[in-house]
Amino acid sequence: MKKLIIITIIITLILTLTLAGTGCDKDQAAGDSSSQEVSAVQESEEDEKTDEAEKTIEAPAYRLLYQLSGHDVSSFKAGHITCYSLTLREFLDGGIIMPDGSENKILDLKDYPTSLVTSGKYDDYYYISSPEYPVSKIQGYSIFNWDIGNQTIYTVDYSAGSDKEVVSSTENRFPGDVLASPYNKYLVYLMISKGEPKASSGNGYTENKFNPFISDSDLVIRNLKSGEEKTVLQNNYNRQLCTSFSDFSDSGEYFYTISIDGNIFEFIRVTLETGGISTFTEVFSYFDWSKINWSEFFPKTGDMAYACFSLDPEEERLLAYKNYFNADISNPCYTESVHKLWVFNLEDGSTEVFDNQAGYVSDVTWEPNGQKFALSIISHCGCYPDYLDSRIDIMDKNGKDKETLVTEQKSKITNIGWSPDGKTIAYDVYGTDYIGRLKLVDVESRKVSELIDTLTIEGLVDTTNPDLILFISWVQE
């Protein structure tokens, strides 16, 4: 799942958007024989033909789903130093493209999008939008109103169908984040309570969108074939928990996330067909989940860099990472960044912990067979564009044997996604030229290819309000 993370650092606001999700469907044809008596030679010949037929079955094809986003370049004076920042202003249209860079198609989104576009198969895509512009200016900064009451989930056919309403706001609730499952079998979305949250955020102010300590949301599962809906978490959920952990199983059968009951957090698995909920204590019994220190993942005192979690496709490892920032008052344009990484072994109950790792993590993606994972890492943060050095590191499933796959100097990688065939990793990146790019890096050769950029799409670059590209997911044909 794809994730949406906001990190507030004393002197500057950095918005990082992530979303990742993959799925693949492997169908095989079976043949039969009308002959009741076949000689050994004939059987051998038939076996060879079957083998050849299986070799010719093509693996599913995939496209890359992305979204354009509008940003502001702003500045402020810190003594004799002028500090610059690049922050999200609004979501724009989506897009989908072939892995070779061909057949790029812009996906028009109705009114003003309030979510990223989502899709698990090349038939329909989904997003949330509002007829009211959700952005206002406060002290020169663009502020996105995530709680705007009039929001609607729309669906659109990729072949240029018209927008159709799926879920609309009610008198008391509005749809929040939305995710399509693999193969577009289910839609997972949040219905958010209008008005004040039902629980305190702890010390300091945290906007509802990014507050893991409130219970303001219902988690709803919609069967996209039948239209049947099930509310599986009623007032035991919020948007930050969906941001921190929202993974689908590779089969599209389960949804993994975190629930909150009062002050108690818990990992859960939702069976999408029935809406049934199982705790990780039930599903992954080898691990002692009572030892999880939730206060380390979701601290209440002045730290909005909440942890993010990712379950590997084989469901053998649960990965967690948390970023830490240390601002330097003497240099307001530089903030040191490190991260902590946990690898929970669900097979034997052990945990690997890697503390004080250089840079902060913007996204994670797993190799389809679950043997490796990759992190996109930013060296540090502070004044744009000085903090924009980034890389993609690959590790084995235990967090060992780290190697850097690609480095982007004076550029920022936001979202990454391992291709379903395991050969490449897609990522979005922008640099000091204010051009957003969508790229692929070959995992074996480390060769990088660029698929599309915002200059090609729009024909110009606005250095004051640049439009960038956000990679979302691989979508099956």
C-alpha positions as CSV (number, residue, x, y, z in Angstrom):
1,M,0.0,0.0,0.0
2,K,0.8,2.5,-1.4
3,K,1.4,5.3,2.3
4,L,1.2,9.1,3.0
5,I,3.6,10.5,5.5
6,I,4.1,14.0,6.8
7,I,7.2,14.8,8.9
8,T,7.3,18.2,10.7
9,I,10.8,19.5,11.4
10,I,11.0,22.7,13.5
11,I,11.9,24.9,10.6
12,T,10.5,23.3,7.5
13,L,7.6,21.1,6.3
14,I,8.4,18.1,4.2
15,L,5.6,16.0,2.6
16,T,6.4,12.5,1.5
17,L,3.9,10.4,-0.4
18,T,4.3,6.7,-0.9
19,L,2.2,3.9,-2.3
20,A,3.1,0.6,-3.4
21,G,1.4,-2.5,-4.3
22,T,1.8,-5.4,-6.7
23,G,-0.2,-8.4,-7.7
24,C,0.1,-11.1,-10.4
25,D,-2.3,-13.7,-11.7
26,K,-1.0,-16.9,-13.2
27,D,-3.7,-18.9,-15.1
28,Q,-2.8,-22.2,-16.8
29,A,-4.8,-24.1,-19.3
30,A,-5.3,-27.8,-19.0
31,G,-5.8,-30.3,-21.8
32,D,-7.4,-33.7,-22.0
33,S,-7.4,-36.7,-24.3
34,S,-10.4,-38.6,-25.7
35,S,-8.3,-41.7,-26.4
36,Q,-8.6,-44.4,-23.7
37,E,-5.6,-46.4,-24.9
38,V,-2.4,-44.5,-25.7
39,S,0.9,-46.1,-26.3
40,A,4.0,-45.2,-24.3
41,V,5.4,-43.4,-27.4
42,Q,2.3,-41.4,-27.9
43,E,2.2,-40.5,-24.2
44,S,5.8,-39.2,-24.5
45,E,4.9,-37.2,-27.6
46,E,1.9,-35.7,-25.8
47,D,4.0,-34.8,-22.8
48,E,6.5,-33.0,-25.0
49,K,3.7,-31.1,-26.7
50,T,2.3,-30.1,-23.3
51,D,5.7,-28.9,-22.1
52,E,6.1,-26.8,-25.3
53,A,2.6,-25.4,-24.8
54,E,3.4,-24.4,-21.2
55,K,6.6,-22.7,-22.4
56,T,4.5,-20.6,-24.8
57,I,2.1,-19.4,-22.1
58,E,3.0,-15.7,-21.6
59,A,3.3,-14.3,-18.1
60,P,0.8,-11.5,-17.3
61,A,1.7,-8.1,-18.7
62,Y,1.8,-5.0,-16.4
63,R,1.6,-1.3,-16.8
64,L,2.8,1.4,-14.3
65,L,0.3,3.6,-12.6
66,Y,1.4,7.1,-11.6
67,Q,-0.1,10.4,-10.5
68,L,0.9,14.0,-11.2
69,S,1.1,16.3,-8.2
70,G,1.4,20.1,-7.9
71,H,3.9,21.6,-5.5
72,D,5.0,25.0,-4.1
73,V,8.6,26.3,-3.8
74,S,8.6,28.6,-0.7
75,S,11.2,30.3,1.4
76,F,11.7,31.9,4.7
77,K,14.5,33.9,6.4
78,A,16.5,32.3,9.2
79,G,18.9,35.0,10.3
80,H,21.1,35.8,7.4
81,I,20.2,32.6,5.6
82,T,17.3,32.1,3.2
83,C,15.8,28.5,3.5
84,Y,13.7,27.0,0.7
85,S,11.3,24.1,0.8
86,L,9.3,22.1,-1.7
87,T,5.9,21.0,-0.4
88,L,2.8,19.3,-1.8
89,R,0.0,21.7,-2.9
90,E,-2.6,19.4,-4.7
91,F,-3.1,16.1,-6.5
92,L,-3.6,16.3,-10.3
93,D,-4.5,13.8,-13.0
94,G,-3.3,10.2,-13.0
95,G,-1.4,8.4,-15.7
96,I,-0.6,4.9,-16.9
97,I,2.3,3.7,-19.1
98,M,3.9,0.6,-20.5
99,P,7.3,-0.5,-19.0
100,D,9.0,0.4,-22.2
101,G,7.7,3.9,-22.0
102,S,5.1,3.5,-24.8
103,E,1.4,4.1,-24.7
104,N,1.4,6.8,-22.0
105,K,-2.1,7.8,-21.1
106,I,-3.2,10.6,-18.9
107,L,-6.2,9.7,-16.6
108,D,-8.5,12.6,-16.1
109,L,-9.7,12.9,-12.5
110,K,-13.0,14.7,-11.8
111,D,-13.0,18.0,-9.9
112,Y,-10.3,18.2,-7.2
113,P,-8.7,14.9,-6.2
114,T,-8.2,14.3,-2.5
115,S,-6.5,10.9,-2.8
116,L,-4.1,9.1,-5.0
117,V,-5.6,7.0,-7.9
118,T,-5.6,3.3,-7.1
119,S,-6.1,0.1,-9.3
120,G,-5.2,-3.5,-9.2
121,K,-6.1,-4.4,-12.8
122,Y,-6.2,-2.7,-16.1
123,D,-10.0,-2.5,-16.2
124,D,-11.0,0.3,-13.8
125,Y,-9.3,2.8,-11.6
126,Y,-10.6,4.5,-8.4
127,Y,-10.0,7.8,-6.6
128,I,-11.6,10.3,-4.2
129,S,-12.5,13.8,-5.3
130,S,-14.3,16.9,-4.1
131,P,-16.1,19.7,-6.0
132,E,-14.6,22.1,-3.5
133,Y,-11.0,23.2,-3.9
134,P,-9.3,21.7,-0.8
135,V,-6.3,24.0,-0.7
136,S,-6.0,27.3,1.2
137,K,-3.1,29.7,1.9
138,I,-1.9,30.3,5.4
139,Q,1.1,32.6,5.9
140,G,2.1,31.9,2.3
141,Y,2.0,28.1,2.6
142,S,-0.5,25.9,0.8
143,I,-2.5,23.9,3.3
144,F,-4.5,20.9,2.1
145,N,-7.8,20.4,3.8
146,W,-8.0,16.6,4.2
147,D,-11.2,16.9,6.2
148,I,-13.3,18.7,3.5
149,G,-16.8,17.2,4.0
150,N,-18.0,16.8,0.4
151,Q,-15.9,13.9,-1.0
152,T,-16.8,11.1,-3.3
153,I,-15.1,7.9,-4.4
154,Y,-15.3,7.6,-8.2
155,T,-14.5,4.7,-10.6
156,V,-13.5,5.1,-14.3
157,D,-12.9,2.6,-17.0
158,Y,-9.4,2.9,-18.4
159,S,-10.8,2.8,-22.0
160,A,-12.2,6.3,-21.5
161,G,-15.4,5.6,-19.7
162,S,-17.2,8.3,-17.7
163,D,-16.8,8.8,-13.9
164,K,-19.2,6.8,-11.8
165,E,-19.9,7.4,-8.1
166,V,-19.1,4.5,-5.9
167,V,-19.4,6.0,-2.4
168,S,-20.5,9.5,-1.4
169,S,-20.3,11.6,1.7
170,T,-23.2,11.3,4.2
171,E,-24.4,13.8,6.8
172,N,-22.0,12.4,9.4
173,R,-19.2,10.9,7.4
174,F,-17.0,11.3,4.3
175,P,-14.8,8.7,2.5
176,G,-11.1,9.0,3.3
177,D,-8.3,6.9,1.9
178,V,-9.2,4.2,-0.7
179,L,-7.3,1.2,-2.0
180,A,-8.1,-1.3,-4.7
181,S,-7.1,-4.9,-4.0
182,P,-5.1,-7.1,-6.5
183,Y,-7.2,-7.9,-9.6
184,N,-9.7,-5.2,-8.5
185,K,-11.8,-7.7,-6.6
186,Y,-12.3,-5.5,-3.6
187,L,-12.2,-1.8,-2.6
188,V,-11.0,-1.0,0.9
189,Y,-11.9,2.5,2.0
190,L,-12.3,4.6,5.2
191,M,-15.5,6.5,6.2
192,I,-14.4,9.3,8.5
193,S,-16.4,11.0,11.2
194,K,-17.1,14.6,10.6
195,G,-16.3,17.0,13.4
196,E,-14.0,16.6,16.4
197,P,-12.0,13.3,16.9
198,K,-13.1,11.0,19.7
199,A,-9.7,10.7,21.4
200,S,-6.9,13.1,22.3
201,S,-3.7,13.1,20.2
202,G,-1.5,13.2,23.3
203,N,1.0,16.0,23.7
204,G,1.2,18.6,20.9
205,Y,-1.1,19.2,17.9
206,T,-1.4,16.6,15.2
207,E,-3.8,17.0,12.3
208,N,-6.5,14.3,12.2
209,K,-5.2,12.9,8.9
210,F,-1.9,12.0,10.6
211,N,-3.0,11.2,14.1
212,P,-2.7,7.5,15.0
213,F,-4.2,8.0,18.5
214,I,-7.8,8.8,17.5
215,S,-10.7,6.5,16.5
216,D,-12.5,8.5,13.9
217,S,-12.9,6.0,11.1
218,D,-14.7,2.9,9.9
219,L,-12.9,0.4,7.6
220,V,-15.2,-0.8,4.9
221,I,-14.7,-3.6,2.4
222,R,-16.7,-3.4,-0.9
223,N,-17.0,-6.4,-3.2
224,L,-16.6,-4.8,-6.6
225,K,-18.5,-7.5,-8.4
226,S,-21.6,-7.8,-6.2
227,G,-21.5,-4.3,-4.6
228,E,-21.9,-5.9,-1.2
229,E,-20.2,-4.0,1.6
230,K,-19.0,-4.9,5.1
231,T,-17.9,-2.5,7.8
232,V,-15.1,-4.5,9.5
233,L,-13.7,-1.9,11.9
234,Q,-16.2,0.5,13.3
235,N,-14.6,3.5,15.0
236,N,-11.5,1.4,15.6
237,Y,-9.4,2.9,12.8
238,N,-7.9,6.1,11.5
239,R,-6.1,7.3,8.4
240,Q,-2.6,7.3,9.9
241,L,-2.9,3.6,10.7
242,C,-3.9,3.0,7.1
243,T,-0.9,5.0,6.1
244,S,1.5,3.1,8.4
245,F,0.3,-0.4,7.4
246,S,-2.1,-1.4,4.6
247,D,-0.9,-4.4,2.7
248,F,-2.9,-6.9,0.6
249,S,-1.8,-10.5,0.4
250,D,-0.4,-11.5,-3.0
251,S,-3.4,-13.6,-3.6
252,G,-5.8,-10.7,-2.9
253,E,-7.5,-12.7,-0.2
254,Y,-6.4,-10.8,2.8
255,F,-5.8,-7.2,4.0
256,Y,-3.3,-6.4,6.7
257,T,-3.4,-3.3,8.9
258,I,-3.5,-2.0,12.5
259,S,-6.6,-1.4,14.7
260,I,-6.9,0.8,17.7
261,D,-9.2,0.2,20.7
262,G,-8.8,3.0,23.2
263,N,-5.0,3.2,23.7
264,I,-4.4,-0.4,22.5
265,F,-2.9,-1.0,19.0
266,E,-3.1,-4.5,17.4
267,F,-1.9,-6.0,14.1
268,I,-4.9,-7.6,12.3
269,R,-5.7,-9.6,9.2
270,V,-9.0,-9.0,7.4
271,T,-10.4,-11.8,5.2
272,L,-11.8,-9.7,2.3
273,E,-14.5,-12.2,1.3
274,T,-16.2,-12.5,4.7
275,G,-14.9,-9.4,6.6
276,G,-13.6,-11.7,9.3
277,I,-10.8,-10.3,11.5
278,S,-7.9,-12.3,12.9
279,T,-5.2,-11.0,15.1
280,F,-1.5,-11.6,14.3
281,T,-1.4,-13.6,17.6
282,E,-3.8,-16.1,15.9
283,V,-2.3,-16.0,12.4
284,F,1.4,-15.9,13.2
285,S,1.6,-17.8,16.5
286,Y,5.4,-18.3,16.5
287,F,6.0,-14.6,17.3
288,D,5.3,-13.2,20.8
289,W,3.3,-10.1,19.8
290,S,3.0,-9.0,23.4
291,K,6.6,-7.8,23.2
292,I,5.8,-5.2,20.6
293,N,6.7,-1.7,22.0
294,W,3.9,0.4,20.4
295,S,5.2,3.6,22.0
296,E,8.4,3.2,20.0
297,F,6.4,3.1,16.8
298,F,3.8,5.7,17.6
299,P,5.3,8.1,20.2
300,K,3.1,10.8,21.6
301,T,5.6,13.5,22.4
302,G,6.5,15.8,19.5
303,D,7.4,13.1,17.0
304,M,5.2,12.8,13.9
305,A,7.6,10.4,12.1
306,Y,5.5,7.4,12.8
307,A,6.7,3.9,11.9
308,C,5.6,2.1,8.7
309,F,5.2,-1.6,8.3
310,S,5.4,-4.0,5.3
311,L,4.6,-7.8,5.2
312,D,6.6,-9.8,2.6
313,P,4.7,-11.7,-0.1
314,E,5.5,-15.1,1.5
315,E,4.3,-13.8,4.9
316,E,7.5,-14.9,6.6
317,R,8.8,-11.4,7.6
318,L,7.2,-8.3,8.9
319,L,9.4,-5.2,8.2
320,A,9.1,-2.0,10.2
321,Y,11.1,1.3,9.8
322,K,11.0,4.6,11.7
323,N,12.7,7.8,10.8
324,Y,14.4,10.2,13.3
325,F,15.4,13.8,12.7
326,N,17.8,16.0,14.6
327,A,17.7,19.7,13.6
328,D,20.8,21.8,13.9
329,I,19.8,25.3,15.2
330,S,23.1,26.7,13.9
331,N,22.3,25.5,10.4
332,P,18.5,25.8,9.7
333,C,19.0,24.5,6.2
334,Y,20.2,21.1,7.3
335,T,18.6,18.4,9.4
336,E,20.4,15.2,10.2
337,S,18.3,12.1,9.4
338,V,18.7,8.5,10.5
339,H,16.3,5.5,10.6
340,K,15.7,2.4,12.6
341,L,14.8,-0.9,10.9
342,W,13.1,-4.0,12.5
343,V,12.8,-7.3,10.7
344,F,10.3,-9.6,12.6
345,N,10.9,-13.3,11.7
346,L,7.4,-14.8,11.7
347,E,8.8,-18.3,11.2
348,D,11.0,-18.6,14.4
349,G,9.9,-15.6,16.4
350,S,13.2,-13.7,16.3
351,T,13.8,-10.0,15.6
352,E,16.7,-8.3,13.8
353,V,17.1,-4.6,14.8
354,F,19.3,-2.1,12.8
355,D,19.6,1.2,14.6
356,N,21.0,4.5,13.5
357,Q,21.0,3.7,9.8
358,A,22.0,6.7,7.6
359,G,19.3,8.8,6.0
360,Y,15.5,8.6,6.3
361,V,13.3,6.1,4.5
362,S,10.6,7.3,2.0
363,D,9.3,3.9,0.9
364,V,9.8,0.1,0.9
365,T,9.1,-2.7,-1.6
366,W,9.5,-6.5,-1.6
367,E,10.9,-8.8,-4.2
368,P,7.9,-10.8,-5.5
369,N,9.4,-14.1,-4.0
370,G,9.9,-12.4,-0.6
371,Q,13.7,-13.1,-0.5
372,K,14.8,-9.5,-0.7
373,F,13.4,-6.0,0.0
374,A,14.5,-2.5,-1.1
375,L,14.4,0.8,0.7
376,S,14.4,4.3,-0.9
377,I,16.5,6.5,1.4
378,I,17.1,10.3,1.5
379,S,20.5,11.3,2.9
380,H,19.2,14.1,5.1
381,C,16.7,16.9,5.0
382,G,16.5,20.6,5.4
383,C,16.7,23.3,2.8
384,Y,15.7,22.5,-0.8
385,P,17.6,21.5,-2.9
386,D,20.5,20.7,-0.6
387,Y,18.8,17.7,1.1
388,L,18.0,16.0,-2.1
389,D,20.5,13.1,-2.3
390,S,18.8,9.7,-2.5
391,R,19.5,6.1,-3.2
392,I,17.8,2.6,-3.3
393,D,19.3,0.0,-1.1
394,I,18.6,-3.7,-1.4
395,M,18.9,-6.2,1.4
396,D,18.0,-9.9,1.9
397,K,14.8,-10.7,3.8
398,N,16.7,-10.6,7.2
399,G,18.1,-7.1,6.5
400,K,21.6,-8.3,5.8
401,D,23.9,-8.1,2.7
402,K,23.0,-4.5,2.0
403,E,24.0,-3.1,-1.4
404,T,23.1,0.2,-3.2
405,L,21.2,-0.4,-6.4
406,V,21.0,3.2,-7.7
407,T,22.0,6.7,-6.5
408,E,20.3,10.0,-7.5
409,Q,22.4,13.0,-6.6
410,K,20.7,16.3,-5.8
411,S,17.4,14.4,-6.4
412,K,14.7,12.8,-4.3
413,I,13.2,9.4,-4.7
414,T,9.8,9.2,-3.2
415,N,8.0,6.0,-4.1
416,I,9.4,2.6,-5.3
417,G,7.9,-0.7,-6.5
418,W,9.4,-4.0,-7.4
419,S,8.1,-5.3,-10.7
420,P,6.0,-8.5,-10.6
421,D,8.6,-10.4,-12.6
422,G,11.3,-9.4,-10.1
423,K,13.6,-7.9,-12.8
424,T,13.2,-4.2,-12.2
425,I,12.3,-1.6,-9.6
426,A,10.2,1.4,-10.6
427,Y,10.7,4.8,-8.9
428,D,9.8,8.4,-9.2
429,V,12.4,11.1,-8.8
430,Y,12.8,14.8,-9.1
431,G,15.9,17.1,-8.9
432,T,17.1,20.7,-9.0
433,D,15.7,21.1,-12.5
434,Y,12.1,20.8,-11.1
435,I,11.3,18.0,-13.6
436,G,9.5,14.9,-12.2
437,R,10.6,11.6,-13.7
438,L,9.4,8.0,-13.7
439,K,12.2,5.5,-14.0
440,L,13.1,1.8,-14.0
441,V,16.3,0.3,-12.7
442,D,17.3,-3.2,-13.7
443,V,18.1,-5.1,-10.5
444,E,20.8,-7.3,-12.1
445,S,22.6,-4.8,-14.5
446,R,21.7,-1.7,-12.5
447,K,20.9,0.0,-15.8
448,V,18.4,2.9,-15.4
449,S,15.8,3.8,-18.0
450,E,13.5,6.8,-18.0
451,L,9.9,6.2,-19.0
452,I,8.3,9.7,-18.9
453,D,8.9,13.1,-17.4
454,T,6.7,16.1,-16.6
455,L,8.4,18.3,-19.3
456,T,7.4,15.8,-21.9
457,I,3.9,15.6,-20.5
458,E,3.2,19.3,-20.0
459,G,5.7,20.9,-22.4
460,L,7.0,23.4,-19.8
461,V,8.4,23.6,-16.3
462,D,7.1,26.0,-13.7
463,T,10.0,26.6,-11.2
464,T,7.7,28.3,-8.7
465,N,4.9,25.7,-8.7
466,P,6.4,22.6,-10.3
467,D,4.4,19.5,-11.1
468,L,6.0,16.2,-10.2
469,I,5.3,12.4,-10.7
470,L,4.4,10.0,-8.0
471,F,4.8,6.3,-8.8
472,I,1.8,4.3,-7.4
473,S,1.8,0.6,-8.5
474,W,2.2,-2.0,-11.1
475,V,-1.2,-2.8,-12.7
476,Q,-2.0,-6.1,-14.3
477,E,-3.3,-6.2,-17.9
